Amino acid sequence: MESAIPDHLRTERTRHRRISDDYRPPVPAYSARFKPAAHRAVMAYFGLQYLGAEPPAVAAVLSWLSDRCIEASGPSHWDRARFVDGAGYDNIIMAVYWSDVAAFDRWLASVRDRWLDPPSGIGVFLEAVRPTQERYETLFSSLGRPEGVAVLADGLSGEVQEHGYWGGMRDRIALSQTCDLAPSGELRESRSGGRVRIHGHDNLCLIRSGQDWGDAEDDERQMYLTDVEPVLRQGMDFLRDNGREIGCYANRYVGASSREGEPLCKSYGMSWWRSLEALERWAESHPTHVAIFGAAMKYLSTRGPGAKLRLYHEVTVVRADEQLFEYAGCHGGTGLLNGIPTSAD
């Protein structure tokens, strides 16, 4: 049994874990292992949105961005998804990952102005964080295909100890050994022409949590889609529509697609939170997540070790100077724009 925190990031704790040293988790799980020299990663979300019929320019914009992703300084990995947001807008989003921050900076300098100057009828956004390794954690229910930032890793660990209990995601973040990861400051905005930039605060939290039922046989797939997915969707919709009252600035529940836009048997939720603590409170005690957890546990106990559903997540807690949020032509409920108080609040 390994610690989810790799040896090169382990230190003497001044803050205790929620488990004892002899704790054994109920099922196996694994964490991504990154080289010690991989000091920092970039996690970026490039999105576009439109209302009603798809504007002809959408395909051209996506093709242009896809072409930029295969340039010399382009990302190590990217994937694509789509969703309909709470205002009824269609959104297409590309999650893009770099292991080389300098390469990201060069690449962004070459695409930023064009990306943030969209054709009429289209809104675009860029949300990016560049955390150090000690500020994020990953967890996978099975070995095999990595997702998200784990694609940048050397591979996955052996079975890790810090999971299967409330508080596990905090215990997997290396910085939590000595820091409470509490937020400091507030979101604020600045405007320049048609662009809005959101300036984040310290220890803002990002989670991407995914499901892959592509390997499941017909009966297992039907069970997931009938018994688990609707409950998950209800929780995701709650965070999308009412999350601000519990510290969730924005939530997206997306259907993954191929790079050409074809739907896949995958989904993920990604959300921005004021703090890791706010995310923990929702996970531990809110009825919507209690229902998700209960449905998932019933599913996994019924299917047993032969379950083919793959689950994963990554949780990141970032400093204010590690964040970049920019929007052009987007409605006010988009991403971190939703976290700025309005006169109606």
N, C-alpha and C positions, 0 to 999 in steps of 0.2 A: 504494500500500500504506500503510495507516494503522496507527498503534499502537492496541492495544486500550485503552490508558489515554488518556482524553480530554485535550485540551490543558490544560484548567483544573486537572487533577490531576497533570500531569507536573512533575517536579522533578529536580534533579541527583541522579543515583544515587550512593549509597554502597555499594549491593549490586548486583552485576552480574546481567544476564540470562544465560540459558543459551545464547543464540544470538548470532551476530555480526550486525552492522548490515545485511549484505547477504543474510541468510537469506531464502529464499522457501519458504513452506509448500507442501505437495504438493497441497492442494485448498483452495478458498475457504472462509472462515468469517467470521462477523460478530459484533459485540458491540453490546449496547444502549447508546444514548446518552441520558443524562439531563441535564436543565438544570442548570447550576452551582448555581442556587438550591435545587435539590432535594437539600438537604444530607443528609437521613436518610430511610430507608424503614422500614416495618414489615413483617415477614414472620411470619405467625402460623399455627399449625396447631391447629384445634379438632377433637378426635376423640372418638368414643364407641365403646365396645366391649361385647360381650355374648357369652355362651357358650351354644351350642345354638340353639333356636328363637328367632327375633327377638321380643323383648318388644313388646307393643302400643304402649308408650310411645315407642319409637324414632322412629316417624314424627312424632309430636307434637313431640318435642324438636328434630328436624331442621327441621320447619316453623317452629317458633318462632325458631330461629337464622337461618334463611333470611330470615324477615321482618325480623329485626333488621339484617341486612346491607343492606337497602335504605333504612334510616333516614338522616337528614341527615348524621350523623357516621360513617356506615357506610363500608366499604372501597371503594377504587377498583376492586378486582377480587377475585373469589373463584372457586375451582373445587372440585370434589368428586371423591372417589375412595373405593375400598374395598379391603380386603385381609384375609387371614387371617394372624394372627401366629403366632409359634413355639409359643405355648401353646394354639393351636387356637381362639382367640377371633376372632369377626368384628369388624372395625373399619371404621367409616365416618369419613372425615376430610375436613375442609374447609380448604384452604390459602387464606389471606386476606391481602390486601396493601393497605397504605395508603401514600400519599405524604405525608400530613399526620400527624405524630406527635401533635399536640395533639388532632386529631379522634379518633385511636385511643384516646387516654387518656380522652376524654369517653365514647366509645362503650363502652369496656371497663368503666368505672365503672358503667354502666347494666346490663350483662349478666353481669358476673363472678360475683356471688354466686349468681344463679339457675343459671348454667351449671354451677357447681361444687357444686350440690346436686341430683344426678340422682335420678330415680325408682329404686325397687328393681330390681335385676337389670341395671343399666346402670352402667358405669364411664365417666368422662369425663376428658379432659385438655386442657390449654392449654399450648402451647409457642410462645413468641414471642421474636423478636430484633428490635432496632431499630438496625441498623448505619449508620454514616456511609458516604457514597458511596465513600470511599477504601478501604473494607473488604470490598467484594464485587465480583465479576466475573461476566460472562455470556458465553456463546458459543452461536452458532446455526450449523447447517450450511447454512442457506438463508435467503433473505429471505422475508418473508411474515408468517405468523401468529406474533406473539410469545407467549411462555408465561411464567408465573411473574412475577417482579418486573419483567421486561422490559415487561409490559403498562403499567407506570407511566412508561415512557420516552417521549421524543419520537419515537424511531424507532430503526432499526439503522444501524450504521456502514457504510462501505465495507469491502472486504476487509481483514482485520487480519493483522498479521505474527506475533503471539505465539500460535501454535497449531501442532499437528502434531508436537510433540516433547514428551518428558517434561520437566516443569517449566513448561509453558506456563500452567497455571492460576495458579501463583504469580506469574509474570511479568505476568499480566493484572491483578493486584490492585495498585492504585496505592500502597498503603502499603508493599508489598514493595520499593519503590525504596530505602527507607531503614531498614526494620525487618525482623527475621527472623521475626516473627509466632510466636515460641515461646510455648508455654503456661506458665502460672504458677498454682500452687495446685492444689486438688483439689475434686471435687464434694462437697457435703455436703447433708444433708437436715434439714428441720424439719417438725414436725407440729402441726396444730391441728384438733382434732376428727377428722373423717374425711378431712381434706385433707393431702396431702403436698406440700411445696414443695422443689424441688431448687435449690440455690444453685450456680451455675456458677462456672467459673474463667476467668481471662483467656485470650483467644485460642482458645476453643473453636471448632470448625469445623462448619459445616453445608453439605451438598451436596444439591441436587435435580437429578437428571439424567434427562431424559425422551426418549421415543421416540413418534413419531406416524406410523403407517402407513396413515392414512385415505385418502390420495391415491393409494396404490399400486394398480397393476393386479393382477389375480388372481394372475399368475405371480410377480410381485415380492413380493406379500403372502405367498404360500405359502413362498417362499424365506426371507423374514424369519422367519416363524413356525416353520419347520422347522429352519433352519440357525443362526439367531442367537438367537432368544428363549430356547430351552432352555438355551443356554450362559450367557446373561445371568441367567436364573433361578437356575442353580446358584451363580453368584457372589453374587447377592443373598441366597440362602439361607445361604451360608457366613457372610456378614457378620451376618445375623440370628442365627444359632445359635452362631457362634464368633468373632464380631468383637471381643469384649472383649479377647481375647488379643493382638490387633494394634492396639488403640487405638480401635476403633469401639464407641462406647457403645450404639448402637442403629441398626438398619436396617429400613426398610420398603420393600417392592416392591409398588406399588399399581397397580390398574387404574383408569384415569380413567373417570368417568361424567358424564352430563349433570347439570344442577342438579336434575333430577327423579329421578336415580338410574339412568338407562339407560346400559348399558355403551357406551364409545366405543373406537375403535381407537387408543388411547393408553395409555401406562403411564409411570411414573417411579419411580425409586428415590430415597428421601431418607434421609439418615443423619447422625447426630451423631457427631463424632470428637473425640478429645482434642486433636488438633492437625492443622494442614494437613500437617505433615511425615508424620504417621502415614497420612493419606489418600494422600499421594504415594508412600510406600513400598509400600502395597498396589497402587496403580495401576501402578507401574513394575515390580514384581518378583514379586508373589504369583501363583501358578499360576492362581487363579480369574480374576484380571483379565487376565493374559496370554492366557488362553483367550478371554475376551470380546473383547479387542482383535483377536486373530487372526481370530475369526469375523466381526467387523464389517469388517475390512479386506478379507477375501475377498469378502464380500457387496458392498462398495462397488466393488471393482475389477472384479467380474463385471458389476455393473449399469452401471457407468460414469457419465458425467455425467447420464444420464437417470433415475437413481435418484430415486424419489419419497419415500423414507423421510426424515422430518425428525428431526433430533437437536438437543438443546439441553442446557445445564446452567447452573446458577448456584452459585457457591461463595462462602461468607461466613465471615469470621473475626471474632469479636465479643469485646468486652470483657465482663467479668463484670457490670458495671452496665448492660449492654445486653440482658440475658437475663431471661426469666420462664418458669419451668416449674412447673406445678401439676397435681396429679392427685387424683381423688376416686373411690373404688370400683374402682380399676384393679389388675390383678395386678402382681406385683413385676417382671415382665420388660418392662413398658411404658415405652417412651421412655427418658428419663434415669434413671428408677428402676432400669433395668438396669445403670447405671454405678456404683451404690452397692455397695460390697463387702458381702457377707453372711457369716454364720458358716460357710457351706459353701465359701467361696472360699479 
